[in-house]
Amino acid sequence: MLPKWQALAPLSSQKSIANGYRITAPSAVASDEVLEVVEYQDGSRATFYKGSFLSGNKLRQEARDCLE
């Protein structure tokens, strides 16, 4: 079973970065959407970069659901 974010954006990729990872979801209409999760103090910090105002909010919502 795929993670929710990968089922939503099957062409997405995951890459290891310093102290965490980056998930990139390519977009045919706008810039890519990017989610970075890194170690931060006693937990982690997730930062979502929305491609443009044309991008939807589904990937952002799936990321939030994973954090709850």
SETITI-378738 format. One record per atom (N, C-alpha, C): residue number from 1; residue in three letters; x, y negated, z. Coordinates in steps of 0.1 Angstrom, whole numbers. Each point is the difference from the previous one (the first is absolute). Layout:
n  res  px  py  pz
NUM  ala  X  Y  Z $
...
***
This chain:
n  res  px  py  pz
1  met  8  12  0 $
1  met  -8  -12  0 $
1  met  9  -12  0 $
2  leu  -3  -10  -9 $
2  leu  8  -12  -1 $
2  leu  -4  -10  11 $
3  pro  10  -8  4 $
3  pro  -4  -11  9 $
3  pro  -10  -9  -7 $
4  lys  -8  -7  7 $
4  lys  -11  -9  -5 $
4  lys  6  -10  -10 $
5  trp  11  -6  3 $
5  trp  6  -11  -8 $
5  trp  5  6  -13 $
6  gln  5  13  0 $
6  gln  5  6  -12 $
6  gln  -12  5  -9 $
7  ala  -11  4  6 $
7  ala  -12  4  -7 $
7  ala  -6  -12  -7 $
8  leu  1  -11  6 $
8  leu  -6  -13  -5 $
8  leu  9  -5  -12 $
9  ala  13  1  2 $
9  ala  10  -5  -10 $
9  ala  10  11  -4 $
10  pro  -4  10  -8 $
10  pro  8  11  -3 $
10  pro  13  -2  -6 $
11  leu  2  -12  -6 $
11  leu  13  -3  -6 $
11  leu  9  -7  9 $
12  ser  -4  -1  13 $
12  ser  9  -7  10 $
12  ser  12  8  3 $
13  ser  10  -7  6 $
13  ser  12  7  3 $
13  ser  4  -4  14 $
14  gln  8  8  7 $
14  gln  5  -2  13 $
14  gln  15  0  0 $
15  lys  6  -10  6 $
15  lys  15  -1  1 $
15  lys  4  -3  14 $
16  ser  11  7  4 $
16  ser  6  -3  13 $
16  ser  8  -14  -1 $
17  ile  -2  -8  10 $
17  ile  7  -13  1 $
17  ile  6  0  15 $
18  ala  8  -10  2 $
18  ala  6  -1  14 $
18  ala  -11  0  10 $
19  asn  1  9  9 $
19  asn  -9  2  12 $
19  asn  -15  2  -4 $
20  gly  -2  6  -12 $
20  gly  -14  3  -3 $
20  gly  -2  4  -14 $
21  tyr  -12  -3  -6 $
21  tyr  -2  4  -14 $
21  tyr  -9  -11  -7 $
22  arg  0  1  -13 $
22  arg  -8  -9  -8 $
22  arg  -8  8  -10 $
23  ile  -13  -3  0 $
23  ile  -9  6  -10 $
23  ile  -4  -11  -10 $
24  thr  2  4  -13 $
24  thr  -3  -10  -11 $
24  thr  -11  6  -8 $
25  ala  -11  -7  -2 $
25  ala  -11  4  -9 $
25  ala  0  -9  -12 $
26  pro  3  6  -12 $
26  pro  1  -8  -12 $
26  pro  -14  -4  -4 $
27  ser  -1  -12  -7 $
27  ser  -13  -5  -5 $
27  ser  2  -4  -14 $
28  ala  -10  4  -8 $
28  ala  0  -3  -15 $
28  ala  -5  -14  -2 $
29  val  -7  -6  10 $
29  val  -6  -13  -2 $
29  val  8  -11  7 $
30  ala  7  3  11 $
30  ala  7  -11  8 $
30  ala  13  6  5 $
31  ser  7  -7  8 $
31  ser  12  4  6 $
31  ser  -2  12  9 $
32  asp  10  8  2 $
32  asp  -1  12  9 $
32  asp  -4  -4  14 $
33  glu  -7  9  7 $
33  glu  -3  -2  14 $
33  glu  10  8  8 $
34  val  5  -5  11 $
34  val  11  6  7 $
34  val  -4  0  15 $
35  leu  3  12  6 $
35  leu  -2  1  15 $
35  leu  13  4  5 $
36  glu  6  -7  10 $
36  glu  12  3  7 $
36  glu  -3  3  14 $
37  val  6  11  5 $
37  val  -2  4  14 $
37  val  14  2  5 $
38  val  4  -8  11 $
38  val  13  0  6 $
38  val  -1  1  15 $
39  glu  11  5  6 $
39  glu  1  1  15 $
39  glu  0  -15  5 $
40  tyr  -8  -2  11 $
40  tyr  0  -13  5 $
40  tyr  -2  1  15 $
41  gln  9  -5  8 $
41  gln  -1  1  15 $
41  gln  -3  14  4 $
42  asp  -11  2  7 $
42  asp  -4  14  5 $
42  asp  -9  7  -9 $
43  gly  -2  -5  -12 $
43  gly  -9  7  -10 $
43  gly  4  -3  -14 $
44  ser  -9  -4  -8 $
44  ser  3  -3  -14 $
44  ser  -8  -12  -4 $
45  arg  4  -6  -12 $
45  arg  -6  -11  -6 $
45  arg  -4  3  -14 $
46  ala  -12  -2  -4 $
46  ala  -4  2  -14 $
46  ala  -3  -13  -6 $
47  thr  5  -2  -12 $
47  thr  -2  -12  -8 $
47  thr  -5  4  -13 $
48  phe  -11  -6  -4 $
48  phe  -7  2  -13 $
48  phe  2  -12  -9 $
49  tyr  5  2  -12 $
49  tyr  1  -10  -10 $
49  tyr  -10  3  -11 $
50  lys  -9  -9  -1 $
50  lys  -11  1  -11 $
50  lys  6  -5  -13 $
51  gly  -2  7  -11 $
51  gly  5  -3  -13 $
51  gly  -5  -14  -4 $
52  ser  -13  -3  0 $
52  ser  -5  -13  -4 $
52  ser  -15  0  4 $
53  phe  -6  -12  -2 $
53  phe  -14  -1  3 $
53  phe  -9  9  -8 $
54  leu  5  6  -11 $
54  leu  -7  9  -8 $
54  leu  0  14  6 $
55  ser  9  3  9 $
55  ser  1  13  6 $
55  ser  -12  2  10 $
56  gly  -4  13  1 $
56  gly  -10  3  10 $
56  gly  5  1  14 $
57  asn  -8  4  9 $
57  asn  4  1  14 $
57  asn  0  15  5 $
58  lys  -3  9  -9 $
58  lys  -1  14  4 $
58  lys  13  6  6 $
59  leu  11  -3  -6 $
59  leu  13  5  5 $
59  leu  3  -6  14 $
60  arg  -3  -13  2 $
60  arg  2  -6  13 $
60  arg  -9  6  10 $
61  gln  -12  3  -3 $
61  gln  -10  6  9 $
61  gln  5  14  4 $
62  glu  5  8  -10 $
62  glu  5  13  3 $
62  glu  12  0  10 $
63  ala  8  -10  -2 $
63  ala  12  -2  9 $
63  ala  -5  -3  14 $
64  arg  -9  -9  1 $
64  arg  -6  -3  13 $
64  arg  -6  12  7 $
65  asp  -8  8  -8 $
65  asp  -6  12  6 $
65  asp  10  9  6 $
66  cys  12  1  -7 $
66  cys  11  9  5 $
66  cys  6  -5  13 $
67  leu  -1  -13  3 $
67  leu  6  -6  12 $
67  leu  -10  1  12 $
68  glu  -12  2  -3 $
68  glu  -10  1  11 $
68  glu  0  13  7 $
***
